[in-house]
Amino acid sequence: MRTVVLTMKASVIEMFLVLLVTGVHSNKETSKKIKRPKFTVPQINCDVKAGKIINPEFIVKCPAGCQDPKFHVYGTDVYASYSSVCGAAVHSGVLDNSGGKILVRKVAGLSGYKGSYSNGVQSLSLPRWRESFIVLESKPKKGVTYPSALTYSSSKSPAAQAGETTKAYQRPPIPATTAQPVTLMQLLAVTVAVATPTILPRPSPSAASTTSIRRPEPVGHRSQEMDLWSTTTYTSSQNRPGADPGIQRQDPSGAAFEKPVRADVSLDCKIDLSFLIDGSTSIGKRRFRIQKQLLAGVAQALDIGPAGPLMGVVQYGDNPATHFNLKTHMNSRDLKIAIEKITQRGGLSNVGRAISFVTKNFFSKANGNRSSAPNVVVVMVDGWPTDKVEEASRLARESGINIFFITIEGAAENEKQYVVEPNFANKAVCRTNGFYSFHVQSWFGLHKTLQPLVKRVCDTDRLACSKTCLNSADIGFVIDGSSSVGTGNFRTVLQFVTNLTKEFEISDTDTRVGAVQYTYEQRLEFGFDQYSSKPDILNAIKRVGYWSGGTSTGAAINFALEQLFKKSKPNKRKLMILITDGRSYDDVRIPAMAAHLKGVITYAIGVAWAAQEELEVIATHPARDHSFFVDEFDNLYQYVPRIIQNICTEFNSQPRN
């Protein structure tokens, strides 16, 4: 029996040695046949952004023509991943406009990117971004394998247009097990074990996860993202260390929930309200959800309805888009459901573009705007805008829109150099008295703005930018300086002009005032854009000197249309107030008709020898509301209240926007 066993062992050993030698020879033959595949450089288009490509390091070929300014680049030397890869290559000087191969390496996001002009490309500034990249010459590192096909964040990518083979991101397969040398004792142990087979356990699923390669997470817009949104699970009775209790917690099942935002206010409030919410990529999904919570709280507190406040929402990123307008939802319940369904759009933080969009498109009758309700816009900004807001906000104020700003987590001291427009909130809001601005240090504190915000937007007496009859006009006084007036009466006329002017709210965005004096000739005393405060206007009126001469009222009206009202703003009501003491030497009918056709509302005030039929021709229809006659200059002051009342009655009878 022992002889048989020894013979079997010898046979097994002989078989093993034969297999071992054969395997080595086979591996040598196979290694001779295997050839390393040739590396093919993938080609991309000029508009491909680095953030769309998942690979951390890669070589690509850029086409010619990427110097075009439509391919946006953000930063200098180190570029935000929102930039065109090839545009950045031209800006950095690695390529010229003829294209070529480059090496791209992903690096961490920065707290800000400074724009500059280099190699025919103007790069732009940008706030902190989640990921960056640098561009190098296409010299591959030794031992590094670069992909022949790039991996994109979505299966459909712009690179496909350039004929490149692309693939959607997939988890890499588990590496194959490498064969280890088999010892004689191990082989003998296996042979003996044949007689007593055992069931081997299944590989643990966790084993695969330890060998799989995770997609690298880009560095966040904010350096504190992981601190603010820890993945540690807390029960409903546990508070996250350092966080505001109840703001962000998790229930026992592990699902995150936030403390409901609500305002214990009951207000009689009638406004047309638009929320401009930040949907930029840098805000992140969780902050975006907190932002929606505030909107839902406002919707609940305002008690939305046709007889009260109405509310719509516009989201901005690269470009603004309306989620729903003022008449889409007529109660708080439906509005809150709609807010919950809003999804983040991503992109930059173009606030100025969004304010322009709202001014031109949102507050219209077709979208549910009511002439009897003030227009209010609440702008929410994470950090700071990526474009300028001053000019867009000025136009909004001139259109009667009350702008509020809520800024969350503004620029730190070392980040202020990247802010596109310093002090942007004060340049945007309706007034810089603090009433229209909220600054929140942390997203955890956003819920604290709910009650004061609701109270302020509903305080219609303090909504100073709402259009009224006293703050929305360009008023041109056309003053008769003929010899028949005389120096003393001319000063009385100027006092009448002063008394009218005092009734209006004067500024560069409210009512503006200009003046023309005429005899046979005409003289522009001051234009609409010369003075922007009431004291300056009143002083300018006092300084007007008496001219003396004939009375050519028709020519004066034409002069005022050309030199004064031609420079009036499109969204201003144009009011001409003409004061004369006699019959005109020239025809007034054609000039008066021209004024009416150009939308200039004309008031004609005649004194002493003025011809009443001429006053009625000059005045806007109906003449009884726009023409006045007094027998003496000293009685002019009595007509100030009536003229103001007629101006406001006419204004209030017209649609606001």
C-alpha positions in Angstrom: 0.0 0.0 0.0 2.9 2.4 0.9 4.5 1.6 -2.5 1.2 2.6 -4.3 1.0 5.9 -2.4 4.6 6.8 -3.2 4.1 5.9 -6.8 1.0 8.2 -6.9 2.9 11.0 -5.3 5.8 10.7 -7.8 3.3 10.7 -10.7 1.7 13.9 -9.4 5.0 15.6 -8.9 6.1 14.6 -12.4 2.8 16.0 -13.8 3.3 19.3 -11.9 6.8 19.7 -13.2 5.6 19.1 -16.8 2.8 21.6 -16.5 5.1 24.2 -14.9 7.6 24.0 -17.7 4.9 24.0 -20.4 3.3 27.1 -18.7 6.5 29.0 -18.6 7.2 28.3 -22.3 3.6 29.2 -23.1 3.9 32.6 -21.2 7.1 33.4 -23.1 5.4 32.7 -26.5 2.4 34.8 -25.5 4.5 37.7 -24.3 6.2 37.7 -27.7 2.9 38.0 -29.5 1.4 40.8 -27.3 2.1 44.2 -28.6 1.4 47.4 -26.6 -1.5 49.3 -28.3 -0.6 52.5 -30.0 -1.8 55.6 -28.1 -4.3 57.7 -30.0 -4.7 61.4 -28.9 -8.5 62.2 -28.6 -9.7 65.4 -30.3 -12.1 67.8 -28.7 -13.9 71.0 -29.9 -13.2 74.5 -28.7 -16.3 74.7 -26.6 -15.6 71.6 -24.4 -15.2 72.6 -20.7 -12.8 70.8 -18.4 -15.5 70.1 -15.9 -17.3 67.9 -18.4 -14.3 65.5 -18.5 -13.9 63.2 -15.6 -10.3 62.0 -16.3 -7.9 63.7 -13.8 -5.1 64.0 -16.3 -5.3 63.6 -20.1 -3.8 64.6 -23.4 -6.1 66.1 -26.1 -5.8 67.7 -29.5 -7.5 71.1 -30.0 -8.7 72.4 -33.3 -7.8 75.8 -34.8 -9.9 78.9 -34.0 -10.2 78.5 -30.2 -9.1 82.1 -29.6 -12.7 83.2 -30.3 -14.1 85.2 -27.3 -17.3 83.0 -27.4 -15.3 80.2 -25.8 -15.2 81.6 -22.3 -12.1 81.2 -20.1 -12.0 81.9 -16.3 -8.8 82.6 -14.5 -5.1 83.0 -15.2 -2.5 80.2 -15.3 -4.9 78.1 -13.1 -8.3 78.0 -14.7 -11.8 77.1 -13.3 -13.1 73.9 -14.7 -16.0 75.9 -16.2 -13.6 77.2 -18.8 -13.0 76.0 -22.4 -10.1 73.6 -22.3 -8.7 74.8 -25.6 -9.5 78.5 -24.9 -7.4 78.2 -21.7 -4.6 76.6 -23.7 -4.4 79.6 -26.0 -4.7 82.0 -23.1 -1.8 80.3 -21.3 0.4 80.4 -24.3 0.8 76.6 -24.6 -1.1 76.8 -28.0 -1.7 79.4 -30.5 -4.9 79.9 -32.6 -3.8 77.1 -35.0 -4.5 74.4 -32.4 -2.4 71.4 -31.4 -1.9 68.8 -28.6 -1.9 69.7 -24.9 -1.6 68.0 -21.5 -4.4 68.9 -19.0 -4.1 68.2 -15.3 -7.0 68.7 -12.8 -6.2 70.4 -9.5 -8.2 71.6 -6.5 -10.7 74.4 -6.8 -9.7 77.9 -5.8 -11.4 80.6 -3.7 -11.3 83.0 -6.7 -10.0 83.3 -10.3 -8.6 86.6 -11.7 -9.3 87.5 -15.3 -6.6 88.8 -17.6 -5.8 89.5 -21.3 -3.1 87.2 -22.7 -2.3 85.8 -26.2 -5.4 87.4 -27.8 -7.8 85.9 -25.2 -9.6 87.9 -22.5 -10.2 85.6 -19.5 -12.8 86.5 -17.0 -12.9 86.6 -13.2 -14.9 84.1 -11.2 -15.7 83.4 -7.6 -14.6 80.2 -5.9 -15.2 77.1 -8.0 -15.2 73.5 -7.2 -12.4 72.3 -9.5 -9.5 73.8 -11.5 -7.1 72.7 -14.1 -3.7 73.7 -15.6 -2.5 73.3 -19.2 0.9 72.0 -20.1 2.8 71.0 -23.2 1.9 67.5 -24.4 4.9 65.8 -23.0 3.7 62.5 -21.4 5.3 61.4 -18.1 7.2 58.2 -18.1 5.1 55.3 -16.8 1.9 57.2 -17.1 -0.8 55.8 -19.4 -3.1 58.5 -20.9 -6.6 57.6 -22.1 -7.2 57.3 -25.8 -10.9 58.0 -25.2 -12.0 60.5 -22.6 -14.6 59.8 -20.0 -17.4 62.4 -19.8 -19.8 63.2 -17.1 -22.7 62.3 -19.4 -22.8 59.8 -22.3 -23.7 62.5 -24.8 -20.8 64.9 -25.0 -19.8 67.7 -27.4 -16.7 65.8 -28.2 -18.7 63.4 -30.2 -19.2 66.1 -32.8 -15.5 66.0 -33.4 -15.6 62.3 -34.2 -14.1 61.2 -30.9 -15.1 57.9 -29.4 -16.6 58.7 -26.0 -17.9 56.6 -23.1 -20.0 57.2 -20.1 -18.5 56.9 -16.7 -18.5 53.4 -15.3 -17.1 51.9 -12.2 -13.8 50.1 -13.2 -13.9 46.3 -12.9 -12.3 44.5 -10.1 -8.7 43.7 -11.0 -8.1 40.1 -11.9 -6.3 38.0 -9.4 -2.6 37.5 -10.2 -1.4 33.8 -10.2 1.0 33.1 -7.3 3.8 30.4 -7.4 2.5 27.1 -6.2 4.7 25.2 -3.8 5.0 21.4 -3.7 3.6 21.3 -0.2 0.5 23.3 -1.3 -0.1 21.0 -4.2 0.2 17.9 -1.9 -2.2 19.5 0.5 -4.8 20.0 -2.3 -4.3 16.4 -3.4 -5.0 15.1 0.1 -8.0 17.3 0.4 -9.7 15.7 -2.6 -10.7 12.9 -0.4 -12.4 15.2 2.1 -14.0 18.1 0.1 -15.1 21.2 2.0 -17.5 24.0 1.0 -15.6 27.3 0.6 -17.3 30.6 1.8 -18.5 33.1 -0.9 -16.2 36.2 -1.2 -17.5 39.1 0.8 -19.2 41.8 -1.2 -17.0 44.3 0.7 -14.0 42.8 -0.9 -15.0 44.2 -4.3 -15.6 47.7 -2.8 -12.1 47.8 -1.4 -10.5 47.3 -4.7 -12.8 49.4 -6.8 -11.7 52.9 -7.9 -13.9 55.7 -6.8 -14.5 58.8 -9.0 -12.5 61.6 -7.4 -14.8 64.2 -5.8 -14.1 67.8 -7.0 -13.2 70.3 -4.4 -16.2 72.3 -3.4 -17.1 75.9 -4.0 -16.8 76.4 -0.3 -14.0 75.1 1.8 -16.4 74.3 4.6 -18.7 72.1 2.6 -17.8 68.9 4.4 -18.0 70.6 7.8 -21.4 72.0 7.1 -22.8 68.9 5.6 -21.3 66.1 7.6 -22.4 62.6 6.5 -22.5 61.5 10.1 -26.0 60.2 11.0 -27.8 61.9 13.9 -31.0 60.8 15.4 -33.8 63.4 15.8 -32.7 64.0 19.4 -29.1 64.7 18.4 -27.8 68.0 17.2 -24.8 68.3 14.9 -21.9 69.7 16.8 -21.6 73.4 16.2 -24.8 73.6 14.2 -28.0 75.6 14.8 -30.3 73.0 16.6 -33.0 71.7 14.3 -31.6 73.1 11.1 -30.1 70.0 9.6 -30.7 66.7 11.4 -31.5 63.1 10.5 -34.3 60.9 11.6 -33.6 57.3 12.9 -34.0 56.0 9.3 -31.1 58.2 8.2 -33.1 60.4 5.9 -32.1 64.1 6.3 -34.7 66.6 7.2 -34.7 70.3 8.1 -36.6 72.2 10.7 -39.7 73.7 9.0 -39.3 77.4 8.4 -42.3 79.5 9.3 -43.2 83.0 10.3 -45.8 83.7 12.9 -47.1 86.8 11.1 -50.5 87.8 9.9 -50.4 90.7 7.5 -52.8 92.5 5.3 -50.4 92.6 2.3 -51.0 93.2 -1.4 -47.8 93.0 -3.5 -46.6 91.4 -6.7 -43.5 89.5 -5.6 -40.7 87.8 -7.6 -38.0 85.7 -5.9 -34.7 85.5 -7.8 -33.1 82.4 -6.5 -29.5 81.3 -6.9 -29.2 78.1 -9.0 -25.5 78.4 -9.7 -23.3 75.2 -9.5 -21.3 76.5 -6.6 -24.3 76.7 -4.2 -24.7 72.9 -3.9 -27.8 70.8 -3.6 -28.2 71.1 0.1 -28.0 74.9 0.2 -30.3 75.0 -2.7 -32.8 73.0 -0.6 -32.5 75.5 2.3 -33.1 78.3 -0.1 -36.4 76.6 -1.2 -37.4 76.2 2.4 -37.2 79.9 2.9 -39.5 80.4 -0.2 -42.0 77.9 1.2 -42.0 79.7 4.5 -42.6 83.1 2.8 -45.4 81.5 0.7 -47.0 80.2 3.9 -46.7 83.4 5.8 -48.0 85.7 3.1 -51.3 83.8 2.5 -51.1 83.9 -1.3 -54.3 84.9 -3.1 -55.9 87.1 -5.7 -56.9 89.8 -3.2 -53.6 89.7 -1.4 -50.0 89.0 -2.4 -49.0 87.0 -5.5 -45.6 85.3 -5.9 -43.5 84.0 -8.7 -40.0 82.4 -8.9 -37.2 83.0 -11.3 -34.0 80.9 -11.0 -30.7 82.2 -12.4 -27.3 80.6 -13.3 -25.8 81.4 -16.6 -29.2 82.6 -17.8 -32.4 83.2 -15.9 -35.6 81.2 -16.3 -39.1 81.6 -14.9 -40.4 78.6 -13.0 -43.9 80.2 -12.5 -45.3 83.7 -12.8 -47.7 85.7 -10.6 -50.9 84.1 -11.8 -49.7 80.5 -12.0 -50.5 79.6 -8.3 -53.3 81.4 -6.4 -53.0 79.9 -3.0 -50.1 79.1 -0.6 -50.6 75.3 -0.7 -50.2 75.0 -4.5 -47.3 77.5 -4.4 -45.4 75.4 -1.8 -45.9 72.2 -3.8 -44.5 74.0 -6.9 -41.5 75.3 -4.9 -40.7 71.8 -3.7 -40.5 70.6 -7.4 -37.9 73.2 -8.4 -34.6 71.7 -9.4 -31.2 73.3 -9.5 -30.1 74.5 -13.0 -26.3 75.1 -12.3 -24.0 77.5 -14.1 -22.5 80.8 -13.0 -24.1 83.5 -10.8 -25.2 86.1 -13.3 -27.4 88.3 -11.1 -27.3 91.4 -13.3 -28.6 89.4 -16.3 -31.4 88.0 -14.1 -32.5 91.4 -12.8 -32.7 92.7 -16.4 -34.8 89.7 -17.3 -37.3 90.3 -14.5 -37.5 94.0 -15.4 -38.3 93.3 -19.1 -40.3 90.1 -18.8 -41.7 89.3 -15.4 -43.9 92.2 -14.3 -46.4 92.3 -17.2 -50.1 92.0 -17.4 -49.8 88.7 -19.2 -47.9 87.3 -16.3 -50.4 88.5 -13.7 -49.0 91.8 -12.8 -51.6 94.2 -11.2 -51.4 97.9 -11.5 -52.7 98.4 -8.0 -49.9 96.3 -6.3 -46.3 97.3 -5.8 -43.6 95.3 -7.6 -41.1 93.6 -5.3 -38.0 91.5 -6.2 -36.1 89.6 -3.6 -32.7 88.5 -4.9 -30.8 85.7 -3.1 -27.0 85.5 -3.7 -24.6 82.9 -2.4 -21.3 84.6 -2.1 -21.2 87.2 -4.9 -22.4 87.7 -8.5 -20.3 86.8 -11.5 -21.5 89.8 -13.4 -22.3 93.5 -12.7 -25.6 94.5 -11.2 -25.6 98.3 -11.0 -26.9 99.3 -14.4 -29.6 96.5 -14.5 -30.7 97.5 -11.0 -31.0 101.2 -11.9 -33.3 100.3 -14.8 -35.3 98.1 -12.5 -35.7 101.0 -10.0 -36.7 103.4 -12.7 -39.4 100.8 -13.7 -40.9 101.0 -10.2 -39.4 97.7 -8.9 -38.4 97.5 -5.2 -35.3 95.4 -5.0 -34.3 93.5 -1.8 -31.0 91.6 -1.5 -30.2 88.6 0.7 -26.5 87.8 0.6 -25.3 84.6 2.2 -21.7 83.8 3.2 -20.1 86.8 1.5 -16.4 87.1 0.5 -13.8 86.7 3.1 -11.0 89.3 3.3 -8.7 87.3 1.0 -11.5 86.7 -1.5 -12.5 90.3 -2.0 -10.1 90.7 -4.9 -12.2 88.3 -6.9 -15.5 90.1 -6.4 -16.5 91.5 -9.9 -18.3 94.5 -8.4 -17.5 95.6 -4.9 -20.4 96.8 -2.7 -22.7 95.2 -5.3 -25.7 94.9 -2.9 -25.8 98.7 -2.1 -25.6 99.4 -5.9 -28.6 97.1 -6.5 -31.2 97.7 -3.7 -33.9 100.3 -3.8 -32.4 102.4 -1.0 -29.2 102.0 0.9 -30.7 102.7 4.3 -30.5 99.0 5.4 -34.2 98.4 5.0 -33.7 96.5 1.7 -30.6 94.4 2.6 -30.0 91.2 4.6 -26.6 89.7 5.1 -26.5 86.2 6.5 -23.2 84.9 7.8 -24.1 81.2 7.4 -26.8 79.2 5.5 -27.7 77.8 8.9 -29.0 81.3 9.8 -31.1 81.9 6.7 -34.3 80.9 8.5 -33.9 83.9 10.8 -34.6 86.3 7.9 -38.1 85.0 7.3 -40.1 87.2 9.7 -38.3 90.5 9.0 -38.3 89.8 5.3 -42.1 89.2 5.2 -42.7 92.3 7.3 -40.6 94.6 5.1 -41.9 93.5 1.7 -45.4 94.0 3.0 -44.7 97.5 4.4 -46.0 99.2 1.3 -45.6 102.7 2.8 -41.8 102.2 2.8 -41.5 100.6 -0.6 -39.8 103.8 -1.9 -39.2 102.5 -5.5 -42.8 101.8 -6.3 -43.9 104.0 -9.2 -46.1 106.9 -8.1 -47.3 110.1 -9.8 -44.6 111.9 -7.9 -41.5 109.8 -8.7 -41.8 108.6 -12.2 -41.8 111.6 -14.6 -39.5 113.8 -16.7 -40.9 117.3 -16.2 -40.0 120.0 -18.7 -40.9 123.6 -17.8 -41.3 125.9 -20.9 -41.2 129.4 -19.5 -42.2 132.6 -21.3 -39.4 135.2 -20.8 -40.9 137.9 -23.2 -40.8 141.6 -22.5 -44.5 141.7 -21.4 -43.7 139.5 -18.4 -41.3 141.9 -16.7 -38.6 141.1 -14.1 -40.9 141.0 -11.0 -43.5 138.8 -12.6 -40.8 136.5 -14.0 -39.6 135.9 -10.4 -43.2 135.1 -9.5 -43.3 132.6 -12.4 -40.0 131.0 -11.1 -41.6 130.7 -7.6 -44.6 128.9 -9.2 -42.1 126.5 -10.9 -40.4 126.0 -7.5 -43.6 125.2 -5.7 -44.6 122.6 -8.3 -41.1 121.0 -8.2 -41.2 120.7 -4.4 -44.1 118.3 -4.7 -42.1 115.7 -6.6 -39.5 113.1 -5.5 -36.3 114.1 -7.3 -33.4 111.9 -8.1 -31.6 110.3 -11.1 -34.0 107.3 -10.9 -37.1 109.2 -9.7 -38.6 112.4 -11.2 -36.2 114.6 -13.2 -36.7 118.2 -14.0 -35.5 120.4 -16.9 -36.3 124.0 -18.1 -36.4 126.0 -21.3 -36.9 129.8 -21.5 -38.1 131.4 -24.7 -38.8 134.7 -26.4 -38.3 134.9 -30.1 -35.4 132.6 -29.4 -35.1 129.6 -27.1 -32.5 128.7 -24.4 -32.0 125.5 -22.5 -31.6 126.5 -18.9 -30.8 122.9 -17.7 -31.5 119.4 -18.9 -33.0 116.3 -17.2 -29.6 114.8 -16.5 -27.9 117.9 -15.1 -29.2 117.8 -11.5 -30.2 114.7 -9.5 -31.3 116.1 -6.1 -34.2 118.4 -5.1 -31.9 121.1 -3.5 -29.8 121.3 -6.7 -32.9 121.7 -8.8 -34.4 124.4 -6.7 -31.1 126.3 -6.7 -30.9 126.0 -10.5 -34.4 127.5 -10.8 -33.5 130.4 -8.7 -30.5 131.2 -10.9 -32.5 131.4 -14.1 -32.1 135.0 -15.5 -34.9 137.0 -17.1 -34.3 137.2 -20.9 -36.9 139.6 -22.4 -38.0 139.6 -26.0 -40.9 138.4 -28.2 -43.3 135.4 -27.8 -42.7 132.5 -30.2 -44.5 129.7 -28.3 -44.7 127.3 -31.3 -40.9 127.4 -31.8 -40.4 127.0 -28.0 -42.5 123.7 -28.0 -40.4 122.4 -30.9 -37.2 123.3 -29.2 -38.3 121.6 -26.0 -39.1 118.4 -27.9 -35.7 118.4 -29.5 -33.4 119.6 -26.8 -35.2 118.4 -23.7 -37.7 115.5 -24.2 -35.6 113.8 -26.9 -33.3 112.8 -24.0 -36.1 111.6 -21.7 -36.0 108.0 -20.6 -38.3 105.5 -22.2 -39.9 104.4 -18.9 -40.6 107.9 -17.7 -43.9 109.8 -18.1 -43.1 113.0 -20.1 -44.8 116.1 -18.7 -44.5 119.5 -20.3 -45.7 122.5 -18.3 -45.8 125.7 -20.4 -46.4 129.1 -18.8 -47.1 132.1 -21.0 -48.6 135.6 -20.7 -49.6 136.4 -24.3 -50.6 135.2 -27.7 -47.9 133.5 -29.7 -46.3 135.2 -32.7 -46.1 131.9 -34.5 -48.4 128.9 -35.1 -48.8 126.5 -32.1 -51.0 123.8 -33.6 -48.4 121.7 -35.5 -45.8 121.8 -32.7 -48.6 120.9 -30.1 -49.7 118.0 -32.3 -46.1 116.8 -32.5 -45.8 116.8 -28.8 -49.0 114.8 -28.3 -47.9 112.3 -30.9 -44.6 111.8 -29.1 -46.5 111.0 -25.8 -45.7 114.3 -24.1 -48.5 115.2 -21.7 -48.8 119.0 -22.0 -50.2 121.4 -19.4 -50.7 125.0 -20.6 -51.0 127.8 -18.0 -51.9 131.2 -19.3 -51.7 134.6 -17.4 -53.2 138.0 -18.2 -53.2 138.4 -22.0 -52.7 134.7 -22.9 -55.2 133.5 -25.6 -57.3 130.7 -24.1 -58.0 129.1 -27.5 -54.2 128.7 -27.9 -53.9 127.2 -24.4 -56.6 124.6 -25.3 -54.8 123.7 -28.6 -51.5 123.3 -26.7 -52.9 121.3 -23.8 -53.4 117.5 -23.9 -57.0 116.3 -24.3 -59.2 116.8 -22.4 -58.2 120.5 -22.3 -60.3 121.2 -19.2 -57.8 119.0 -17.2 -54.7 120.3 -18.8 -55.2 124.0 -19.5 -55.5 126.8 -16.8 -55.9 130.5 -17.0 -55.3 133.1 -14.2 -55.8 136.8 -14.6 -52.7 137.9 -12.5 -49.3 136.4 -11.9 -49.8 136.6 -8.1 -52.6 134.1 -8.3 -50.5 131.4 -10.0 -49.7 129.7 -6.6 -53.4 128.8 -6.2 -53.2 126.3 -9.1 -50.3 124.3 -7.7 -52.6 121.8 -5.8 -55.0 121.4 -8.7 -52.2 120.7 -11.2 -50.6 118.1 -8.9 -54.0 116.5 -8.3 -54.7 116.3 -12.1 -51.2 114.8 -12.7 -51.8 112.1 -10.1 -55.4 111.4 -11.1 -54.2 110.8 -14.7 -51.3 108.6 -13.5 -53.4 106.4 -11.3 -55.9 105.8 -14.1 -53.2 104.2 -16.3 -51.5 100.8 -16.0 -48.4 101.0 -13.9 -46.2 99.0 -16.3 
